[in-house]
Amino acid sequence: MKTKFHEMKDEELQLKLTELKSELFNLRFSHATGQLTNPMQMVNCKRDIARIKTVMRERELAKKA
């Protein structure tokens, strides 16, 4: 799963990050209203956001080096 983010371009990562943040907002809203059936969706979404941010940071540091 991690490798799919490493294969994406910078623009694709930024777009995916925006999508995941929006999805996380919707999941949190569903959770607050008691409509979320699988709470693991929130955990997986947060992990994907963290993975994308990690890849973006690795690339940022690689450009500086």
Secondary structure, DSSP 8 states (H G I E B T S, - for coil): -HHHHHTS-HHHHHHHHHHHHHHHHHHHHHHHTT--S-THHHHHHHHHHHHHHHHHHHHHHHHH-
